[in-house]
Amino acid sequence: MRLKQDIAIITTVVEEMAKLDFSSAQIEYNLGHNAETENWIFY
């Protein structure tokens, strides 16, 4: 179970990095300084 959780986290991080170019501005606008932690909630 732990391995699957780690893979899910890695996948989420990769997806975030892929989207960063065109969505980081919106995420920062909506969540401010909490973007790094709260954006996990959307997934």
Gaussian input, Z-matrix of N, CA and C with variables (Angstrom, degrees):
# hf/3-21g

backbone

0 1
 N
 C     1     B1
 C     2     B2     1     A1
 N     3     B3     2     A2     1     D1
 C     4     B4     3     A3     2     D2
 C     5     B5     4     A4     3     D3
 N     6     B6     5     A5     4     D4
 C     7     B7     6     A6     5     D5
 C     8     B8     7     A7     6     D6
 N     9     B9     8     A8     7     D7
 C    10    B10     9     A9     8     D8
 C    11    B11    10    A10     9     D9
 N    12    B12    11    A11    10    D10
 C    13    B13    12    A12    11    D11
 C    14    B14    13    A13    12    D12
 N    15    B15    14    A14    13    D13
 C    16    B16    15    A15    14    D14
 C    17    B17    16    A16    15    D15
 N    18    B18    17    A17    16    D16
 C    19    B19    18    A18    17    D17
 C    20    B20    19    A19    18    D18
 N    21    B21    20    A20    19    D19
 C    22    B22    21    A21    20    D20
 C    23    B23    22    A22    21    D21
 N    24    B24    23    A23    22    D22
 C    25    B25    24    A24    23    D23
 C    26    B26    25    A25    24    D24
 N    27    B27    26    A26    25    D25
 C    28    B28    27    A27    26    D26
 C    29    B29    28    A28    27    D27
 N    30    B30    29    A29    28    D28
 C    31    B31    30    A30    29    D29
 C    32    B32    31    A31    30    D30
 N    33    B33    32    A32    31    D31
 C    34    B34    33    A33    32    D32
 C    35    B35    34    A34    33    D33
 N    36    B36    35    A35    34    D34
 C    37    B37    36    A36    35    D35
 C    38    B38    37    A37    36    D36
 N    39    B39    38    A38    37    D37
 C    40    B40    39    A39    38    D38
 C    41    B41    40    A40    39    D39
 N    42    B42    41    A41    40    D40
 C    43    B43    42    A42    41    D41
 C    44    B44    43    A43    42    D42
 N    45    B45    44    A44    43    D43
 C    46    B46    45    A45    44    D44
 C    47    B47    46    A46    45    D45
 N    48    B48    47    A47    46    D46
 C    49    B49    48    A48    47    D47
 C    50    B50    49    A49    48    D48
 N    51    B51    50    A50    49    D49
 C    52    B52    51    A51    50    D50
 C    53    B53    52    A52    51    D51
 N    54    B54    53    A53    52    D52
 C    55    B55    54    A54    53    D53
 C    56    B56    55    A55    54    D54
 N    57    B57    56    A56    55    D55
 C    58    B58    57    A57    56    D56
 C    59    B59    58    A58    57    D57
 N    60    B60    59    A59    58    D58
 C    61    B61    60    A60    59    D59
 C    62    B62    61    A61    60    D60
 N    63    B63    62    A62    61    D61
 C    64    B64    63    A63    62    D62
 C    65    B65    64    A64    63    D63
 N    66    B66    65    A65    64    D64
 C    67    B67    66    A66    65    D65
 C    68    B68    67    A67    66    D66
 N    69    B69    68    A68    67    D67
 C    70    B70    69    A69    68    D68
 C    71    B71    70    A70    69    D69
 N    72    B72    71    A71    70    D70
 C    73    B73    72    A72    71    D71
 C    74    B74    73    A73    72    D72
 N    75    B75    74    A74    73    D73
 C    76    B76    75    A75    74    D74
 C    77    B77    76    A76    75    D75
 N    78    B78    77    A77    76    D76
 C    79    B79    78    A78    77    D77
 C    80    B80    79    A79    78    D78
 N    81    B81    80    A80    79    D79
 C    82    B82    81    A81    80    D80
 C    83    B83    82    A82    81    D81
 N    84    B84    83    A83    82    D82
 C    85    B85    84    A84    83    D83
 C    86    B86    85    A85    84    D84
 N    87    B87    86    A86    85    D85
 C    88    B88    87    A87    86    D86
 C    89    B89    88    A88    87    D87
 N    90    B90    89    A89    88    D88
 C    91    B91    90    A90    89    D89
 C    92    B92    91    A91    90    D90
 N    93    B93    92    A92    91    D91
 C    94    B94    93    A93    92    D92
 C    95    B95    94    A94    93    D93
 N    96    B96    95    A95    94    D94
 C    97    B97    96    A96    95    D95
 C    98    B98    97    A97    96    D96
 N    99    B99    98    A98    97    D97
 C   100   B100    99    A99    98    D98
 C   101   B101   100   A100    99    D99
 N   102   B102   101   A101   100   D100
 C   103   B103   102   A102   101   D101
 C   104   B104   103   A103   102   D102
 N   105   B105   104   A104   103   D103
 C   106   B106   105   A105   104   D104
 C   107   B107   106   A106   105   D105
 N   108   B108   107   A107   106   D106
 C   109   B109   108   A108   107   D107
 C   110   B110   109   A109   108   D108
 N   111   B111   110   A110   109   D109
 C   112   B112   111   A111   110   D110
 C   113   B113   112   A112   111   D111
 N   114   B114   113   A113   112   D112
 C   115   B115   114   A114   113   D113
 C   116   B116   115   A115   114   D114
 N   117   B117   116   A116   115   D115
 C   118   B118   117   A117   116   D116
 C   119   B119   118   A118   117   D117
 N   120   B120   119   A119   118   D118
 C   121   B121   120   A120   119   D119
 C   122   B122   121   A121   120   D120
 N   123   B123   122   A122   121   D121
 C   124   B124   123   A123   122   D122
 C   125   B125   124   A124   123   D123
 N   126   B126   125   A125   124   D124
 C   127   B127   126   A126   125   D125
 C   128   B128   127   A127   126   D126

   B1=1.4675
   B2=1.5263
   B3=1.3125
   B4=1.4588
   B5=1.5250
   B6=1.3312
   B7=1.4632
   B8=1.5261
   B9=1.3278
   B10=1.4637
   B11=1.5229
   B12=1.3265
   B13=1.4627
   B14=1.5205
   B15=1.3357
   B16=1.4592
   B17=1.5242
   B18=1.3276
   B19=1.4664
   B20=1.5242
   B21=1.3273
   B22=1.4620
   B23=1.5232
   B24=1.3291
   B25=1.4607
   B26=1.5213
   B27=1.3261
   B28=1.4606
   B29=1.5274
   B30=1.3192
   B31=1.4670
   B32=1.5182
   B33=1.3288
   B34=1.4629
   B35=1.5191
   B36=1.3213
   B37=1.4639
   B38=1.5210
   B39=1.3248
   B40=1.4660
   B41=1.5253
   B42=1.3248
   B43=1.4618
   B44=1.5242
   B45=1.3291
   B46=1.4597
   B47=1.5243
   B48=1.3252
   B49=1.4604
   B50=1.5222
   B51=1.3311
   B52=1.4593
   B53=1.5252
   B54=1.3154
   B55=1.4599
   B56=1.5308
   B57=1.3132
   B58=1.4597
   B59=1.5222
   B60=1.3228
   B61=1.4581
   B62=1.5231
   B63=1.3245
   B64=1.4627
   B65=1.5226
   B66=1.3285
   B67=1.4623
   B68=1.5252
   B69=1.3193
   B70=1.4618
   B71=1.5236
   B72=1.3168
   B73=1.4599
   B74=1.5237
   B75=1.3286
   B76=1.4590
   B77=1.5221
   B78=1.3389
   B79=1.4632
   B80=1.5275
   B81=1.3223
   B82=1.4595
   B83=1.5249
   B84=1.3175
   B85=1.4668
   B86=1.5250
   B87=1.3381
   B88=1.4587
   B89=1.5230
   B90=1.3346
   B91=1.4623
   B92=1.5203
   B93=1.3279
   B94=1.4510
   B95=1.5160
   B96=1.3373
   B97=1.4594
   B98=1.5240
   B99=1.3225
   B100=1.4611
   B101=1.5221
   B102=1.3240
   B103=1.4642
   B104=1.5269
   B105=1.3308
   B106=1.4593
   B107=1.5201
   B108=1.3275
   B109=1.4632
   B110=1.5180
   B111=1.3284
   B112=1.4590
   B113=1.5178
   B114=1.3252
   B115=1.4578
   B116=1.5214
   B117=1.3400
   B118=1.4664
   B119=1.5285
   B120=1.3359
   B121=1.4600
   B122=1.5227
   B123=1.3247
   B124=1.4581
   B125=1.5223
   B126=1.3350
   B127=1.4518
   B128=1.5152
   A1=110.22
   A2=116.21
   A3=118.64
   A4=110.93
   A5=116.44
   A6=119.86
   A7=110.57
   A8=116.87
   A9=120.10
   A10=110.63
   A11=116.39
   A12=119.53
   A13=110.29
   A14=116.19
   A15=119.79
   A16=110.62
   A17=116.80
   A18=120.41
   A19=110.24
   A20=116.74
   A21=120.08
   A22=110.47
   A23=116.86
   A24=120.73
   A25=110.06
   A26=116.45
   A27=120.32
   A28=110.20
   A29=116.73
   A30=120.68
   A31=110.64
   A32=116.09
   A33=120.11
   A34=110.53
   A35=116.57
   A36=120.48
   A37=110.34
   A38=116.60
   A39=120.39
   A40=110.31
   A41=116.50
   A42=119.94
   A43=110.51
   A44=116.36
   A45=119.82
   A46=110.62
   A47=116.49
   A48=120.10
   A49=110.68
   A50=116.65
   A51=120.56
   A52=110.97
   A53=116.56
   A54=121.23
   A55=112.10
   A56=116.74
   A57=121.26
   A58=112.03
   A59=116.65
   A60=120.66
   A61=112.56
   A62=117.58
   A63=119.11
   A64=114.52
   A65=118.23
   A66=118.74
   A67=113.17
   A68=118.77
   A69=120.24
   A70=110.81
   A71=117.30
   A72=120.09
   A73=110.78
   A74=116.73
   A75=120.28
   A76=111.09
   A77=116.66
   A78=120.46
   A79=109.65
   A80=116.99
   A81=120.48
   A82=110.44
   A83=116.79
   A84=120.53
   A85=110.67
   A86=116.51
   A87=120.91
   A88=112.93
   A89=116.79
   A90=119.72
   A91=113.55
   A92=116.68
   A93=119.12
   A94=112.14
   A95=116.73
   A96=121.11
   A97=112.43
   A98=118.05
   A99=121.68
   A100=112.45
   A101=117.75
   A102=121.08
   A103=111.47
   A104=117.40
   A105=119.98
   A106=112.29
   A107=117.17
   A108=119.25
   A109=111.56
   A110=117.87
   A111=119.56
   A112=113.05
   A113=118.01
   A114=118.17
   A115=111.26
   A116=117.92
   A117=120.92
   A118=110.59
   A119=116.41
   A120=120.42
   A121=110.72
   A122=117.35
   A123=120.92
   A124=112.40
   A125=117.25
   A126=119.86
   A127=110.23
   D1=-39.62
   D2=-178.20
   D3=-62.84
   D4=-39.23
   D5=-179.36
   D6=-62.26
   D7=-41.68
   D8=179.49
   D9=-64.08
   D10=-38.47
   D11=178.52
   D12=-63.48
   D13=-43.14
   D14=-179.93
   D15=-63.04
   D16=-41.55
   D17=179.14
   D18=-63.41
   D19=-40.25
   D20=179.54
   D21=-63.21
   D22=-40.82
   D23=179.02
   D24=-64.74
   D25=-45.70
   D26=179.92
   D27=-61.27
   D28=-42.69
   D29=179.11
   D30=-60.86
   D31=-42.72
   D32=179.23
   D33=-62.64
   D34=-43.22
   D35=179.73
   D36=-61.99
   D37=-44.15
   D38=179.64
   D39=-61.86
   D40=-42.17
   D41=179.16
   D42=-64.07
   D43=-41.41
   D44=178.56
   D45=-61.33
   D46=-43.11
   D47=-179.73
   D48=-64.36
   D49=-37.50
   D50=-179.82
   D51=-67.42
   D52=-33.83
   D53=-177.87
   D54=-87.51
   D55=-11.21
   D56=-170.46
   D57=-56.53
   D58=-39.01
   D59=-174.36
   D60=-58.88
   D61=-39.78
   D62=-174.30
   D63=-111.90
   D64=-4.98
   D65=-177.80
   D66=-121.59
   D67=-9.91
   D68=-175.99
   D69=-60.78
   D70=-37.38
   D71=-179.52
   D72=-62.42
   D73=-43.04
   D74=179.79
   D75=-67.73
   D76=-41.66
   D77=179.80
   D78=-62.23
   D79=-44.78
   D80=-179.60
   D81=-64.55
   D82=-36.71
   D83=179.75
   D84=-66.40
   D85=-42.03
   D86=-175.47
   D87=-77.71
   D88=-37.01
   D89=-171.34
   D90=-113.02
   D91=-9.86
   D92=179.03
   D93=62.02
   D94=-135.22
   D95=-175.62
   D96=-72.78
   D97=-10.98
   D98=-178.12
   D99=-90.86
   D100=7.66
   D101=-174.73
   D102=-57.12
   D103=-42.15
   D104=-174.33
   D105=-63.12
   D106=-30.62
   D107=-177.81
   D108=-97.89
   D109=-40.03
   D110=-172.05
   D111=-80.30
   D112=-19.94
   D113=-178.91
   D114=-67.83
   D115=-16.62
   D116=176.49
   D117=-66.30
   D118=-27.87
   D119=-176.10
   D120=-62.59
   D121=-33.55
   D122=-176.02
   D123=-70.36
   D124=-9.94
   D125=-179.71
   D126=-114.61

